[in-house]
Amino acid sequence: MPSVCYVTLGCAKNEVDTDRMRALLRTSGYSDTTDATKADVVLVNTCSFLASATSESIETTLQLAETVYSGVREKPIIMCGCVPSRYGEALPKALPEVAAFVRADEEDGIVDVVSSVLGIEQRSSMPDLSELTLRTVEGPSAFVKISDGCNRFCSFCAIPFIRGHYASRTAVEILAEVRMLMQGGVREIILIGQDTGVWGCDFGDGHDLAWLLHQVAAEVRPYHGWIRILYLQPEGMSDDLIAAIRDLDEVLPYIDIPIQHCSESVLKAMNRKGDAQQFREVFARLRNEIPHMVLRTTALCGFPGETDEDFDELMDFLREQEFDYTSVFSYSPEEGTRGARMPNQIDEATKLDRTQALVDLAEQLGFAATAKHVGEVVDVIVDAVEKPDEFGDFPGDTTNNGGGQARGFIGHAWFQAPDCDGVVHIRPTSSANTSIKVGDIVRCKLIDSFCYELVGEIVTHA
């Protein structure tokens, strides 16, 4: 059976796309390998959100070419995703090392592409994609894309040029995928998209994200699972959505709302809505109406025309709001965007200074928010077995048992989104830990913190 090695770069949305391509190829008889040198074909799913991500995607592809080539194209490389979507026609000449390029909107045809570059006939008939939901998630948390593309056209962002206009996935597709994932052992569904808050706006049937949450909750409820929502815009927080997050037990009181900035003039130049006062009102309402609300946001500094006063306003706003988590980005002039053509570009030294100041503040606030959870007893999803360090001890294990006889685990609590927030190091306490496996939910008392990391002792095993 021909084998495929998958290399995924970029965000969780790309991980979902890779999962789907892997499942399609498995259905047609292809196997997996993590060793590029042993694969019959290497599939690289690329990111092009920033110029640095594009460079990383190309560099990774060229490094793989050096690894798998032996004078002839014996192990072809296929480049998928955002880079082909963004640069399409220019790539074959620029990257002769690549056997084929697959745009993000062409990935459901990956079996035909792989079969073609390998010179073999398709091994089995393709499934009817309208009736079959394909994923290969093996961990306890699964990202589920509810939409793709974006209609906002923020002046710093190339996503609309890469992924196209906003398109919601149908509720039937989403719910079928959620049902399959829960039946397969997933404990947490994470809803994602470029703009999750406007899900359903293109259907015209009156169904919105709040309605969808009720449907997803019904699928998750029999399995006592969690639902987490990422990438909501401030103006998308409707009354019905806030009520759904508050009232549905399955939906975690955790929201990712990227504000990017709070200066009205900078936001206007970014082609974004809102200002500091409007954001204050949104966040105050979320904290007042939803108990234990945890908020993540994104701050972008160094946008063209950003003054010292604008930057100070952003810093003051972050201090005031005390977000649990803040992702920080330095503005990058992306090809094809309006921001790249704007006057008053900020010099790199100033951007670097502002970025570092934001990072320092974000860490100060985030570390403090993490430490506040010490002493709580919370449910933790077990994500992995943790290996002892070189001395045989586990992080947070003050017993200094040496030799690592007990097993430690890594997990995440309800206030920690997988792959972007911290983790809980579940300290080995007894031989009873041998009954714990990845995907279990354990009740832990949080006893210590370090940066964004926490240490927990098991109280009960669900």
C-alpha positions, 0 to 999 in steps of 0.5 A: 500500500502506498504510504503518505507522510503528512506535514501540517503548518499553521493554524488548527483550521489546517489541521482539520483540512489535513485530517480530512485529506488523510481520511480520504486517502485512507478510504482509498487504500493509502497508509500513513507514515511519520517518516518522510524518507519512508513515504511514497509521497509527502503532503505538505499543508501550508500556511500563508497568513503572514509573509513569515508563514509563507517563508516557513512553508517554502523552507520546510518544503525545500528541506523535505526535498533535500531529505527525500530526493536521491537524484530523481523524483522518487518520493514526490512532494505535494504542496497543499493549502494556503500557499497554492491558494495565494500564489497559484500560477507562480509556484510550478516555476518557482518550486520545481521540486514540488510534483503538484499544487493543491489549493485549499478549495481543491483538497477534496480531490486529493486522492486523484492528485496523489494517484496521478503523481504516483502513476497508479490507478485509484485503489477504490471508489471515492465516497459520496462526500455529501453523505460521509463525514471523514476525520481521523482525530485520535486525541480527546479534543477535536477542532470542527470547522463551521465555516471557511473564508471571510467577508471582513477584508481587514486591511492587514489580512490576506485571508479573504484572498486566500480562502475566499468569501465567507461560506458556512458549512451546513448544520447537517455536515457539522452535526454529522461530524460532531456525532462521529467524533463523539462516537469515536471517543472525542471529549471536547469539540472546538468550533472554529472558522475565520469568523465563527460568530456570523455562522449561518448568515449566508443561508437565509433561514434565520439559523445562527450560531446560538441555534447551532450551539443548541444542536451541537450541545444535543450531540455532545450531551450523551457523552458528557463532553465539552464545547469550546468556541474560538474566533468570535468578533466583538460585534457578534456577541448577540443576546441569543449567543450570550444566553446560549453560552450561559445556559448550555452546560456543555458550552464552556465559559471560554471565548476567544475574541480578537480585538486587534486594537482599541484605538478608534483611529487605528481600528478604522484604518484596519477596516474594523468596527468598534472602539475601546468603550464598545469593547468595554461594554461587551466584555463587562456584559460577558463577565456579568452574565456568564459565571467564571468567564475566561477571555482570550484576545489578540493584539496587533501593534505597529499598524501604519499610522499607529502613534505612541498615544494609540499604542499607550491606549492599547496597553492601558486597555489590556491592563484594565481588562486583565485578559486571561490570555493575549496573543500578540502580533507585530504588523506585517505588510502582506502582499495584496492588502491595503495596509501594505500600500498605506503611508506612515509605515512603522519602522521595524525597531519601533514595532519590535519595541512595542511588540516586546512591551505587549508580550511582557504585559500579556505574560504578566497578566496571563501568569497572574490569571493562571495562578488564580486557579491554584486551589481549585478542584477542576475537571481535566481532560488527559491529553498525553502521558508525560515522560519523566525528566532526565533525573526520573522526576515529573514536572511538579512532582515534589516527592523526588521519587527518582526513576519515574516509576509512577506515570505522570500525565498532561491534560488541560482544564476547561479554561485552557484551549488545546494547543494555544494555552497552558496545560495541567501536569497531572502529578503521579500520586499512586499506582492507581494512576495506571488505570488512567488513559488518554481521553479520560476526564479526571478531577484534579486539585490544582496545587501550583503554577508556573507561567501558564502551566499548572500542577494538579493532584488527582482527586477522582477519576471519572 
